[in-house]
Amino acid sequence: MEFGRARDLLGVSDSVLSKHLAQMQEAGYVRLRKAPLGGRQRTWLVLTVQGRTALKAHVRALQDLAGIVG
Amino acid sequence: MQQDGFETTHVSRRDDARAQLEALDAFRSRLPKELACPWWNAPVMGGLLALLTFAMSLDPPFVFLLEGLCVALMGIFFAIARRRMGYFVNGYRRGRTRKIAIGMILAVYAMMALSGAGARVLHQAWLPWIATLGSFAIGYGVALLWRRVWQAGMTARL
C-alpha cells in the first residue's frame, strides 16, 4: 500500500506515520520500498510475515487483558 | 470504582485493551468501503486475458503484435490501478490468493492452447472464439474472487 493511502486510512499526519513506520521497519514488521508513480517517487509499505505474526500476538494479548475469549 | 476484586491498574489496563480492540474493529469495518475496487477492474482483467488468448490464433507477425499490445496494456492497467487506489492486490504473494493465481494461469494457458490448436491444428474457426470467451470469463471471475479473498484477509479477525 502506498504511504499516502495508508496515511489517509489511518487519519494521521505524514510525520506520525513516518515515525511509526521507521520503528516497525527496524523491528522487521514492515518493508518499505521506493517506486516511481505518476512521475514522483512514492513509498510503498508491505507488512512482513514477522509483522503479521507480531500483530496477531498483540491482539491476542489485548484480548487476554480485556477478558475476551478470542 | 467497580468493586470486582481487581486493582485499579488491572481495571484501567482492561479498559485500555477493550478500547484498543474496539478501535481495531471500527477500523476493520471501514476497510471494505475504503478499499473498494473500481468497477472496471474485472472487465479489464477479463479483456486482457481474452486478447492474449485470441492472439494465439493469429499468424505471425500479428500474434506478436497483439501479444506485445497486451503486455503494454497490462502494464498501463496496473499503473493506473496503483495510482487510482494507492495499493495493489498482489495475488501472487504468499497467501490464499496465490492458489487462485496459479489456478488462473493454468486455466488461461489451457484456453490459449485451445485457441492456437483450434486455428492451426484443428482448423476450426469457432474454437479460438470459445477459448477467448473462456479466458474473459476466467479473468473476470478471478478478478472478483481475488479481490474478495484479499479483502476477507484484510478484514478478518486476528
gemmi code that builds the backbone of each chain (N, CA, C; Angstrom):
import gemmi

chains = {
    "A": [
        ("MET", (0.840, -1.187, 0.000), (0.000, 0.000, 0.000), (0.880, 1.242, 0.000)),
        ("GLU", (0.427, 2.245, -0.764), (1.195, 3.483, -0.864), (1.090, 4.299, 0.425)),
        ("PHE", (2.167, 5.009, 0.762), (2.259, 5.741, 2.026), (1.073, 6.690, 2.226)),
        ("GLY", (0.742, 7.452, 1.187), (-0.338, 8.432, 1.295), (-1.681, 7.776, 1.558)),
        ("ARG", (-1.914, 6.628, 0.927), (-3.168, 5.892, 1.131), (-3.277, 5.413, 2.567)),
        ("ALA", (-2.161, 4.870, 3.077), (-2.136, 4.389, 4.457), (-2.376, 5.555, 5.424)),
        ("ARG", (-1.730, 6.672, 5.137), (-1.888, 7.863, 5.982), (-3.349, 8.310, 6.029)),
        ("ASP", (-4.005, 8.345, 4.867), (-5.413, 8.780, 4.814), (-6.311, 7.776, 5.520)),
        ("LEU", (-6.021, 6.484, 5.353), (-6.828, 5.449, 6.002), (-6.740, 5.556, 7.516)),
        ("LEU", (-5.521, 5.811, 7.992), (-5.296, 5.855, 9.432), (-5.679, 7.206, 10.034)),
        ("GLY", (-5.739, 8.240, 9.183), (-6.109, 9.565, 9.672), (-5.023, 10.204, 10.527)),
        ("VAL", (-3.782, 9.979, 10.154), (-2.661, 10.581, 10.887), (-1.845, 11.452, 9.940)),
        ("SER", (-0.904, 12.182, 10.518), (-0.069, 13.066, 9.690), (1.102, 12.268, 9.097)),
        ("ASP", (1.773, 12.878, 8.119), (2.941, 12.240, 7.492), (3.998, 11.909, 8.534)),
        ("SER", (4.248, 12.865, 9.425), (5.343, 12.683, 10.386), (5.020, 11.559, 11.382)),
        ("VAL", (3.773, 11.474, 11.812), (3.387, 10.423, 12.770), (3.545, 9.053, 12.114)),
        ("LEU", (3.065, 8.938, 10.901), (3.158, 7.647, 10.206), (4.611, 7.293, 9.927)),
        ("SER", (5.396, 8.267, 9.491), (6.819, 8.018, 9.198), (7.543, 7.506, 10.432)),
        ("LYS", (7.239, 8.136, 11.547), (7.922, 7.759, 12.790), (7.598, 6.310, 13.162)),
        ("HIS", (6.315, 5.987, 13.100), (5.907, 4.618, 13.459), (6.447, 3.599, 12.463)),
        ("LEU", (6.446, 3.967, 11.189), (6.944, 3.044, 10.172), (8.435, 2.784, 10.345)),
        ("ALA", (9.174, 3.819, 10.738), (10.619, 3.652, 10.943), (10.867, 2.625, 12.047)),
        ("GLN", (10.083, 2.719, 13.102), (10.224, 1.772, 14.213), (9.813, 0.372, 13.795)),
        ("MET", (8.741, 0.298, 13.036), (8.270, -1.014, 12.592), (9.243, -1.643, 11.600)),
        ("GLN", (9.859, -0.798, 10.797), (10.832, -1.303, 9.837), (12.061, -1.842, 10.568)),
        ("GLU", (12.464, -1.139, 11.610), (13.614, -1.568, 12.388), (13.330, -2.906, 13.074)),
        ("ALA", (12.082, -3.093, 13.458), (11.695, -4.336, 14.120), (11.439, -5.457, 13.106)),
        ("GLY", (11.477, -5.110, 11.827), (11.240, -6.120, 10.790), (9.775, -6.395, 10.521)),
        ("TYR", (8.904, -5.494, 10.947), (7.467, -5.732, 10.791), (6.947, -5.242, 9.444)),
        ("VAL", (7.559, -4.235, 8.893), (7.165, -3.755, 7.563), (8.412, -3.613, 6.698)),
        ("ARG", (8.157, -3.659, 5.397), (9.214, -3.418, 4.424), (8.792, -2.186, 3.637)),
        ("LEU", (9.718, -1.267, 3.476), (9.418, -0.051, 2.716), (10.157, -0.107, 1.392)),
        ("ARG", (9.452, 0.299, 0.362), (10.054, 0.249, -0.969), (9.719, 1.543, -1.691)),
        ("LYS", (10.739, 2.098, -2.322), (10.517, 3.327, -3.100), (10.281, 2.931, -4.549)),
        ("ALA", (9.231, 3.481, -5.131), (8.974, 3.196, -6.544), (8.307, 4.422, -7.154)),
        ("PRO", (8.615, 4.714, -8.416), (8.002, 5.891, -9.025), (6.534, 5.639, -9.341)),
        ("LEU", (5.738, 6.677, -9.195), (4.330, 6.601, -9.563), (3.877, 8.009, -9.902)),
        ("GLY", (3.382, 8.155, -11.111), (2.934, 9.480, -11.552), (4.057, 10.480, -11.620)),
        ("GLY", (5.250, 9.993, -11.960), (6.390, 10.898, -12.118), (7.050, 11.280, -10.804)),
        ("ARG", (6.577, 10.726, -9.684), (7.176, 11.052, -8.380), (7.570, 9.765, -7.677)),
        ("GLN", (8.573, 9.887, -6.818), (8.969, 8.738, -6.012), (7.963, 8.559, -4.877)),
        ("ARG", (7.427, 7.370, -4.770), (6.474, 7.104, -3.689), (7.006, 5.974, -2.837)),
        ("THR", (6.547, 5.947, -1.606), (6.943, 4.879, -0.686), (5.805, 3.879, -0.577)),
        ("TRP", (6.151, 2.614, -0.744), (5.157, 1.544, -0.657), (5.455, 0.700, 0.577)),
        ("LEU", (4.404, 0.341, 1.273), (4.543, -0.405, 2.524), (4.078, -1.832, 2.325)),
        ("VAL", (4.850, -2.764, 2.867), (4.455, -4.170, 2.810), (4.603, -4.741, 4.217)),
        ("LEU", (3.549, -5.353, 4.718), (3.620, -5.996, 6.030), (4.362, -7.318, 5.855)),
        ("THR", (5.364, -7.550, 6.684), (6.123, -8.804, 6.581), (5.387, -9.922, 7.323)),
        ("VAL", (5.836, -11.130, 7.123), (5.268, -12.280, 7.838), (5.494, -12.087, 9.336)),
        ("GLN", (6.665, -11.603, 9.672), (7.017, -11.346, 11.066), (6.080, -10.288, 11.659)),
        ("GLY", (5.763, -9.284, 10.845), (4.877, -8.209, 11.287), (3.475, -8.729, 11.543)),
        ("ARG", (2.997, -9.594, 10.659), (1.667, -10.151, 10.811), (1.588, -11.031, 12.062)),
        ("THR", (2.634, -11.813, 12.266), (2.693, -12.676, 13.457), (2.683, -11.825, 14.725)),
        ("ALA", (3.471, -10.755, 14.716), (3.546, -9.873, 15.885), (2.197, -9.209, 16.151)),
        ("LEU", (1.524, -8.811, 15.070), (0.212, -8.165, 15.228), (-0.803, -9.132, 15.839)),
        ("LYS", (-0.795, -10.364, 15.353), (-1.717, -11.379, 15.888), (-1.452, -11.610, 17.368)),
        ("ALA", (-0.162, -11.683, 17.726), (0.206, -11.908, 19.131), (-0.252, -10.731, 19.991)),
        ("HIS", (-0.111, -9.516, 19.448), (-0.520, -8.322, 20.189), (-2.037, -8.313, 20.413)),
        ("VAL", (-2.776, -8.661, 19.385), (-4.246, -8.699, 19.504), (-4.660, -9.761, 20.523)),
        ("ARG", (-3.984, -10.908, 20.494), (-4.303, -11.973, 21.465), (-4.041, -11.486, 22.880)),
        ("ALA", (-2.927, -10.763, 23.055), (-2.584, -10.229, 24.377), (-3.649, -9.224, 24.828)),
        ("LEU", (-4.115, -8.390, 23.909), (-5.170, -7.422, 24.243), (-6.454, -8.154, 24.632)),
        ("GLN", (-6.769, -9.219, 23.899), (-7.983, -9.985, 24.198), (-7.873, -10.643, 25.568)),
        ("ASP", (-6.689, -11.138, 25.891), (-6.480, -11.731, 27.217), (-6.668, -10.681, 28.309)),
        ("LEU", (-6.091, -9.507, 28.072), (-6.219, -8.412, 29.044), (-7.667, -7.982, 29.211)),
        ("ALA", (-8.371, -7.949, 28.077), (-9.761, -7.483, 28.105), (-10.702, -8.557, 28.603)),
        ("GLY", (-10.184, -9.775, 28.777), (-11.015, -10.865, 29.263), (-11.948, -11.396, 28.188)),
        ("ILE", (-11.520, -11.239, 26.924), (-12.324, -11.703, 25.812), (-11.740, -13.015, 25.323)),
        ("VAL", (-12.613, -13.999, 25.089), (-12.145, -15.265, 24.535), (-12.067, -15.086, 23.021)),
        ("GLY", (-10.874, -15.115, 22.474), (-10.665, -14.829, 21.053), (-10.910, -15.997, 20.115)),
    ],
    "B": [
        ("MET", (-15.807, 3.433, 41.657), (-14.913, 2.438, 41.058), (-15.558, 1.048, 41.169)),
        ("GLN", (-15.407, 0.259, 40.128), (-16.044, -1.047, 40.113), (-15.391, -1.944, 41.161)),
        ("GLN", (-16.224, -2.565, 42.034), (-15.669, -3.409, 43.084), (-15.748, -4.846, 42.621)),
        ("ASP", (-14.745, -5.282, 41.949), (-14.806, -6.650, 41.461), (-13.548, -7.443, 41.839)),
        ("GLY", (-12.810, -6.880, 42.782), (-11.616, -7.593, 43.227), (-10.378, -7.252, 42.442)),
        ("PHE", (-10.547, -6.524, 41.360), (-9.386, -6.137, 40.563), (-8.787, -4.866, 41.124)),
        ("GLU", (-7.503, -4.732, 40.954), (-6.844, -3.487, 41.324), (-7.139, -2.435, 40.257)),
        ("THR", (-6.909, -1.171, 40.624), (-7.153, -0.067, 39.694), (-6.379, -0.258, 38.399)),
        ("THR", (-5.123, -0.677, 38.549), (-4.293, -0.828, 37.345), (-4.881, -1.899, 36.439)),
        ("HIS", (-5.401, -2.963, 37.044), (-5.991, -4.026, 36.238), (-7.222, -3.532, 35.505)),
        ("VAL", (-8.044, -2.724, 36.200), (-9.258, -2.212, 35.548), (-8.878, -1.326, 34.380)),
        ("SER", (-7.930, -0.395, 34.588), (-7.590, 0.535, 33.508), (-6.920, -0.213, 32.370)),
        ("ARG", (-6.100, -1.230, 32.659), (-5.472, -1.996, 31.588), (-6.536, -2.740, 30.791)),
        ("ARG", (-7.536, -3.274, 31.497), (-8.595, -3.993, 30.799), (-9.386, -3.028, 29.933)),
        ("ASP", (-9.673, -1.842, 30.482), (-10.425, -0.840, 29.714), (-9.620, -0.375, 28.508)),
        ("ASP", (-8.323, -0.178, 28.711), (-7.466, 0.243, 27.599), (-7.436, -0.817, 26.516)),
        ("ALA", (-7.318, -2.062, 26.940), (-7.275, -3.161, 25.971), (-8.583, -3.213, 25.191)),
        ("ARG", (-9.694, -3.069, 25.882), (-11.001, -3.099, 25.211), (-11.139, -1.931, 24.246)),
        ("ALA", (-10.668, -0.765, 24.672), (-10.746, 0.419, 23.794), (-9.918, 0.203, 22.534)),
        ("GLN", (-8.748, -0.395, 22.706), (-7.888, -0.649, 21.535), (-8.530, -1.666, 20.598)),
        ("LEU", (-9.142, -2.690, 21.178), (-9.792, -3.703, 20.349), (-11.000, -3.115, 19.629)),
        ("GLU", (-11.721, -2.248, 20.305), (-12.870, -1.601, 19.662), (-12.424, -0.697, 18.526)),
        ("ALA", (-11.323, 0.015, 18.741), (-10.786, 0.884, 17.685), (-10.351, 0.048, 16.489)),
        ("LEU", (-9.768, -1.118, 16.765), (-9.330, -2.011, 15.689), (-10.530, -2.541, 14.916)),
        ("ASP", (-11.583, -2.925, 15.624), (-12.798, -3.408, 14.972), (-13.435, -2.319, 14.121)),
        ("ALA", (-13.461, -1.100, 14.646), (-14.051, 0.024, 13.907), (-13.262, 0.294, 12.635)),
        ("PHE", (-11.939, 0.233, 12.743), (-11.083, 0.451, 11.574), (-11.310, -0.651, 10.547)),
        ("ARG", (-11.376, -1.885, 11.030), (-11.557, -3.020, 10.127), (-12.900, -2.957, 9.406)),
        ("SER", (-13.919, -2.456, 10.083), (-15.249, -2.406, 9.461), (-15.295, -1.346, 8.355)),
        ("ARG", (-14.373, -0.382, 8.403), (-14.323, 0.663, 7.362), (-13.600, 0.186, 6.110)),
        ("LEU", (-12.785, -0.830, 6.246), (-11.901, -1.232, 5.149), (-12.614, -1.599, 3.855)),
        ("PRO", (-13.690, -2.400, 3.892), (-14.322, -2.763, 2.611), (-14.741, -1.540, 1.796)),
        ("LYS", (-15.239, -0.508, 2.477), (-15.656, 0.705, 1.752), (-14.426, 1.484, 1.286)),
        ("GLU", (-13.407, 1.570, 2.137), (-12.210, 2.348, 1.790), (-11.418, 1.680, 0.682)),
        ("LEU", (-11.438, 0.358, 0.672), (-10.646, -0.381, -0.311), (-11.508, -0.869, -1.464)),
        ("ALA", (-12.565, -0.129, -1.757), (-13.468, -0.515, -2.849), (-12.715, -0.487, -4.173)),
        ("CYS", (-13.031, -1.456, -5.003), (-12.341, -1.610, -6.277), (-13.139, -0.894, -7.370)),
        ("PRO", (-12.463, -0.220, -8.320), (-13.215, 0.399, -9.417), (-13.951, -0.651, -10.228)),
        ("TRP", (-15.094, -0.302, -10.747), (-15.969, -1.270, -11.425), (-15.304, -1.882, -12.646)),
        ("TRP", (-14.345, -1.151, -13.241), (-13.753, -1.619, -14.498), (-12.633, -2.645, -14.282)),
        ("ASN", (-12.304, -2.901, -13.036), (-11.183, -3.795, -12.744), (-11.377, -5.192, -13.343)),
        ("ALA", (-12.509, -5.814, -13.055), (-12.764, -7.178, -13.524), (-12.928, -7.261, -15.051)),
        ("PRO", (-13.728, -6.376, -15.683), (-13.840, -6.455, -17.144), (-12.504, -6.219, -17.859)),
        ("VAL", (-11.682, -5.333, -17.333), (-10.386, -5.075, -17.973), (-9.495, -6.310, -17.866)),
        ("MET", (-9.509, -6.908, -16.689), (-8.700, -8.122, -16.487), (-9.163, -9.213, -17.462)),
        ("GLY", (-10.491, -9.386, -17.545), (-11.044, -10.379, -18.469), (-10.688, -10.057, -19.904)),
        ("GLY", (-10.783, -8.789, -20.260), (-10.493, -8.353, -21.621), (-9.045, -8.592, -22.014)),
        ("LEU", (-8.142, -8.332, -21.094), (-6.714, -8.520, -21.385), (-6.391, -9.990, -21.612)),
        ("LEU", (-6.952, -10.843, -20.765), (-6.685, -12.276, -20.934), (-7.350, -12.799, -22.199)),
        ("ALA", (-8.514, -12.234, -22.537), (-9.198, -12.633, -23.769), (-8.352, -12.263, -24.996)),
        ("LEU", (-7.783, -11.075, -24.937), (-6.935, -10.593, -26.049), (-5.706, -11.483, -26.216)),
        ("LEU", (-5.119, -11.832, -25.106), (-3.923, -12.687, -25.113), (-4.261, -14.060, -25.700)),
        ("THR", (-5.431, -14.555, -25.358), (-5.871, -15.867, -25.841), (-6.154, -15.810, -27.330)),
        ("PHE", (-6.849, -14.770, -27.756), (-7.188, -14.642, -29.178), (-5.934, -14.504, -30.036)),
        ("ALA", (-4.919, -13.847, -29.473), (-3.656, -13.640, -30.210), (-3.036, -14.965, -30.642)),
        ("MET", (-3.259, -16.007, -29.849), (-2.657, -17.314, -30.148), (-3.215, -17.914, -31.440)),
        ("SER", (-4.363, -17.410, -31.891), (-4.976, -17.972, -33.100), (-4.485, -17.265, -34.370)),
        ("LEU", (-3.713, -16.216, -34.205), (-3.270, -15.433, -35.352), (-1.918, -15.913, -35.858)),
        ("ASP", (-1.641, -15.513, -37.082), (-0.345, -15.847, -37.678), (0.650, -14.731, -37.384)),
        ("PRO", (1.956, -15.072, -37.410), (2.951, -14.008, -37.281), (2.831, -13.042, -38.464)),
        ("PRO", (3.127, -11.771, -38.321), (3.586, -11.109, -37.099), (2.474, -10.636, -36.184)),
        ("PHE", (1.191, -10.897, -36.603), (0.068, -10.353, -35.838), (0.014, -10.910, -34.410)),
        ("VAL", (0.411, -12.179, -34.265), (0.372, -12.772, -32.917), (1.325, -12.006, -31.992)),
        ("PHE", (2.498, -11.662, -32.498), (3.479, -10.954, -31.665), (3.032, -9.525, -31.396)),
        ("LEU", (2.436, -8.900, -32.422), (1.966, -7.519, -32.258), (0.877, -7.464, -31.181)),
        ("LEU", (-0.073, -8.386, -31.274), (-1.187, -8.372, -30.319), (-0.717, -8.737, -28.917)),
        ("GLU", (0.198, -9.692, -28.825), (0.723, -10.057, -27.502), (1.522, -8.909, -26.906)),
        ("GLY", (2.285, -8.237, -27.760), (3.033, -7.064, -27.290), (2.091, -5.984, -26.795)),
        ("LEU", (1.000, -5.789, -27.522), (-0.007, -4.804, -27.118), (-0.618, -5.180, -25.771)),
        ("CYS", (-0.888, -6.475, -25.603), (-1.456, -6.972, -24.338), (-0.549, -6.676, -23.166)),
        ("VAL", (0.713, -6.976, -23.344), (1.672, -6.765, -22.253), (1.745, -5.280, -21.906)),
        ("ALA", (1.761, -4.433, -22.949), (1.807, -2.978, -22.716), (0.546, -2.511, -21.984)),
        ("LEU", (-0.609, -3.030, -22.415), (-1.876, -2.641, -21.772), (-1.919, -3.111, -20.320)),
        ("MET", (-1.360, -4.297, -20.058), (-1.315, -4.801, -18.685), (-0.494, -3.864, -17.810)),
        ("GLY", (0.647, -3.436, -18.332), (1.484, -2.509, -17.573), (0.756, -1.212, -17.274)),
        ("ILE", (0.052, -0.697, -18.283), (-0.705, 0.556, -18.105), (-1.827, 0.347, -17.089)),
        ("PHE", (-2.506, -0.770, -17.192), (-3.609, -1.095, -16.286), (-3.129, -1.142, -14.841)),
        ("PHE", (-2.015, -1.821, -14.590), (-1.504, -1.929, -13.227), (-1.077, -0.560, -12.699)),
        ("ALA", (-0.456, 0.239, -13.578), (-0.009, 1.573, -13.158), (-1.217, 2.443, -12.794)),
        ("ILE", (-2.267, 2.380, -13.612), (-3.471, 3.182, -13.336), (-4.137, 2.695, -12.053)),
        ("ALA", (-4.207, 1.355, -11.890), (-4.846, 0.791, -10.692), (-4.095, 1.232, -9.430)),
        ("ARG", (-2.784, 1.170, -9.469), (-1.979, 1.570, -8.315), (-2.154, 3.052, -8.016)),
        ("ARG", (-2.180, 3.847, -9.069), (-2.301, 5.305, -8.900), (-3.687, 5.654, -8.367)),
        ("ARG", (-4.702, 4.979, -8.906), (-6.087, 5.286, -8.547), (-6.393, 4.825, -7.125)),
        ("MET", (-5.904, 3.636, -6.770), (-6.290, 3.051, -5.492), (-5.237, 3.256, -4.400)),
        ("GLY", (-3.995, 3.474, -4.793), (-2.947, 3.651, -3.795), (-2.502, 2.340, -3.176)),
        ("TYR", (-2.953, 1.242, -3.743), (-2.477, -0.052, -3.274), (-2.616, -1.022, -4.428)),
        ("PHE", (-1.992, -2.137, -4.294), (-2.004, -3.109, -5.372), (-2.254, -4.489, -4.784)),
        ("VAL", (-3.269, -5.170, -5.290), (-3.587, -6.501, -4.800), (-2.689, -7.487, -5.541)),
        ("ASN", (-1.623, -7.880, -4.866), (-0.695, -8.804, -5.498), (-1.129, -10.223, -5.160)),
        ("GLY", (-1.887, -10.832, -6.055), (-2.394, -12.175, -5.786), (-1.333, -13.249, -5.840)),
        ("TYR", (-0.135, -12.892, -6.316), (0.905, -13.902, -6.439), (1.720, -14.033, -5.156)),
        ("ARG", (1.478, -13.148, -4.191), (2.241, -13.231, -2.950), (1.750, -14.430, -2.137)),
        ("ARG", (2.516, -14.793, -1.143), (2.152, -15.938, -0.299), (0.821, -15.648, 0.403)),
        ("GLY", (-0.047, -16.593, 0.367), (-1.355, -16.398, 0.988), (-2.425, -17.122, 0.184)),
        ("ARG", (-3.681, -16.865, 0.569), (-4.785, -17.600, -0.074), (-4.946, -17.242, -1.548)),
        ("THR", (-4.575, -16.029, -1.913), (-4.766, -15.634, -3.308), (-3.795, -16.343, -4.245)),
        ("ARG", (-2.716, -16.860, -3.724), (-1.715, -17.483, -4.605), (-2.285, -18.715, -5.306)),
        ("LYS", (-3.062, -19.495, -4.581), (-3.659, -20.702, -5.192), (-4.588, -20.299, -6.332)),
        ("ILE", (-5.322, -19.212, -6.111), (-6.233, -18.721, -7.154), (-5.431, -18.271, -8.366)),
        ("ALA", (-4.322, -17.580, -8.115), (-3.475, -17.079, -9.209), (-2.920, -18.238, -10.031)),
        ("ILE", (-2.460, -19.264, -9.354), (-1.895, -20.423, -10.066), (-2.976, -21.122, -10.881)),
        ("GLY", (-4.139, -21.271, -10.279), (-5.263, -21.885, -10.997), (-5.626, -21.091, -12.230)),
        ("MET", (-5.619, -19.776, -12.100), (-5.953, -18.900, -13.224), (-4.933, -19.060, -14.352)),
        ("ILE", (-3.668, -19.080, -13.990), (-2.609, -19.199, -15.004), (-2.773, -20.498, -15.786)),
        ("LEU", (-3.037, -21.581, -15.063), (-3.187, -22.884, -15.727), (-4.410, -22.881, -16.635)),
        ("ALA", (-5.516, -22.320, -16.142), (-6.750, -22.298, -16.927), (-6.592, -21.436, -18.183)),
        ("VAL", (-5.975, -20.294, -18.043), (-5.791, -19.408, -19.202), (-4.798, -20.029, -20.192)),
        ("TYR", (-3.804, -20.716, -19.656), (-2.839, -21.401, -20.525), (-3.559, -22.449, -21.375)),
        ("ALA", (-4.492, -23.157, -20.743), (-5.286, -24.161, -21.473), (-6.127, -23.487, -22.558)),
        ("MET", (-6.695, -22.338, -22.251), (-7.504, -21.597, -23.233), (-6.638, -21.137, -24.403)),
        ("MET", (-5.430, -20.675, -24.079), (-4.515, -20.210, -25.131), (-4.122, -21.375, -26.036)),
        ("ALA", (-3.882, -22.527, -25.426), (-3.538, -23.720, -26.215), (-4.705, -24.107, -27.113)),
        ("LEU", (-5.907, -24.017, -26.569), (-7.115, -24.345, -27.345), (-7.277, -23.377, -28.515)),
        ("SER", (-6.995, -22.124, -28.266), (-7.118, -21.105, -29.311), (-6.143, -21.377, -30.444)),
        ("GLY", (-4.875, -21.629, -30.057), (-3.855, -21.895, -31.069), (-4.118, -23.177, -31.835)),
        ("ALA", (-4.467, -24.232, -31.087), (-4.741, -25.532, -31.715), (-5.971, -25.448, -32.605)),
        ("GLY", (-6.961, -24.720, -32.150), (-8.200, -24.582, -32.913), (-7.965, -23.962, -34.270)),
        ("ALA", (-7.073, -22.955, -34.299), (-6.807, -22.247, -35.552), (-5.843, -23.011, -36.439)),
        ("ARG", (-4.777, -23.537, -35.832), (-3.685, -24.069, -36.659), (-3.710, -25.576, -36.884)),
        ("VAL", (-4.218, -26.306, -35.909), (-4.166, -27.768, -35.988), (-5.515, -28.340, -36.415)),
        ("LEU", (-6.560, -27.906, -35.702), (-7.886, -28.456, -35.958), (-8.635, -27.689, -37.055)),
        ("HIS", (-8.155, -26.489, -37.354), (-8.771, -25.632, -38.385), (-10.263, -25.445, -38.152)),
        ("GLN", (-10.603, -25.179, -36.902), (-11.988, -24.899, -36.538), (-12.044, -23.432, -36.096)),
        ("ALA", (-12.607, -22.593, -36.923), (-12.571, -21.141, -36.683), (-13.301, -20.741, -35.408)),
        ("TRP", (-14.261, -21.551, -34.950), (-15.051, -21.187, -33.777), (-14.316, -21.467, -32.466)),
        ("LEU", (-13.338, -22.374, -32.514), (-12.642, -22.739, -31.263), (-11.885, -21.562, -30.623)),
        ("PRO", (-11.138, -20.779, -31.405), (-10.476, -19.616, -30.782), (-11.462, -18.655, -30.118)),
        ("TRP", (-12.654, -18.512, -30.693), (-13.646, -17.613, -30.097), (-14.151, -18.165, -28.769)),
        ("ILE", (-14.371, -19.474, -28.741), (-14.809, -20.105, -27.489), (-13.730, -19.938, -26.418)),
        ("ALA", (-12.482, -20.175, -26.829), (-11.362, -20.040, -25.895), (-11.241, -18.599, -25.407)),
        ("THR", (-11.450, -17.641, -26.322), (-11.369, -16.219, -25.964), (-12.440, -15.864, -24.934)),
        ("LEU", (-13.651, -16.344, -25.182), (-14.738, -16.090, -24.220), (-14.430, -16.749, -22.879)),
        ("GLY", (-13.862, -17.947, -22.967), (-13.483, -18.657, -21.746), (-12.476, -17.871, -20.935)),
        ("SER", (-11.467, -17.321, -21.612), (-10.445, -16.532, -20.924), (-11.033, -15.267, -20.316)),
        ("PHE", (-11.971, -14.661, -21.032), (-12.619, -13.461, -20.487), (-13.351, -13.809, -19.193)),
        ("ALA", (-14.109, -14.913, -19.233), (-14.865, -15.331, -18.046), (-13.928, -15.665, -16.888)),
        ("ILE", (-12.823, -16.340, -17.206), (-11.851, -16.695, -16.160), (-11.251, -15.433, -15.553)),
        ("GLY", (-10.810, -14.520, -16.411), (-10.189, -13.285, -15.926), (-11.154, -12.460, -15.089)),
        ("TYR", (-12.376, -12.345, -15.568), (-13.410, -11.572, -14.875), (-13.716, -12.187, -13.509)),
        ("GLY", (-13.957, -13.499, -13.533), (-14.296, -14.197, -12.287), (-13.154, -14.169, -11.276)),
        ("VAL", (-11.942, -14.412, -11.764), (-10.788, -14.439, -10.863), (-10.531, -13.060, -10.263)),
        ("ALA", (-10.716, -12.009, -11.065), (-10.509, -10.647, -10.547), (-11.454, -10.385, -9.372)),
        ("LEU", (-12.704, -10.837, -9.517), (-13.680, -10.637, -8.438), (-13.334, -11.499, -7.223)),
        ("LEU", (-12.983, -12.749, -7.483), (-12.672, -13.682, -6.397), (-11.396, -13.282, -5.659)),
        ("TRP", (-10.393, -12.916, -6.447), (-9.109, -12.474, -5.925), (-9.311, -11.337, -4.934)),
        ("ARG", (-10.097, -10.405, -5.341), (-10.375, -9.218, -4.553), (-11.125, -9.559, -3.277)),
        ("ARG", (-12.110, -10.460, -3.427), (-12.921, -10.856, -2.283), (-12.038, -11.562, -1.244)),
        ("VAL", (-11.188, -12.452, -1.701), (-10.304, -13.184, -0.794), (-9.335, -12.219, -0.114)),
        ("TRP", (-8.813, -11.287, -0.872), (-7.869, -10.311, -0.319), (-8.550, -9.442, 0.728)),
        ("GLN", (-9.750, -8.951, 0.440), (-10.491, -8.128, 1.396), (-10.851, -8.933, 2.635)),
        ("ALA", (-11.226, -10.203, 2.438), (-11.551, -11.035, 3.596), (-10.330, -11.182, 4.489)),
        ("GLY", (-9.176, -11.329, 3.858), (-7.936, -11.433, 4.626), (-7.621, -10.153, 5.382)),
        ("MET", (-7.894, -9.020, 4.731), (-7.608, -7.719, 5.358), (-8.541, -7.443, 6.537)),
        ("THR", (-9.801, -7.913, 6.431), (-10.779, -7.563, 7.453), (-11.037, -8.688, 8.452)),
        ("ALA", (-10.336, -9.805, 8.282), (-10.576, -10.953, 9.169), (-10.125, -10.638, 10.588)),
        ("ARG", (-10.792, -11.285, 11.519), (-10.398, -11.146, 12.918), (-9.013, -11.744, 13.096)),
        ("LEU", (-8.170, -11.042, 13.790), (-6.802, -11.512, 14.002), (-6.725, -12.438, 15.219)),
    ],
}
model = gemmi.Model(1)
for chain_id, residues in chains.items():
    chain = gemmi.Chain(chain_id)
    for i, (resn, *xyz) in enumerate(residues, 1):
        res = gemmi.Residue()
        res.name, res.seqid = resn, gemmi.SeqId(i, " ")
        for name, pos in zip(("N", "CA", "C"), xyz):
            atom = gemmi.Atom()
            atom.name, atom.element = name, gemmi.Element(name[0])
            atom.pos, atom.b_iso = gemmi.Position(*pos), 0.0
            res.add_atom(atom)
        chain.add_residue(res)
    model.add_chain(chain)
structure = gemmi.Structure()
structure.add_model(model)
structure.setup_entities()
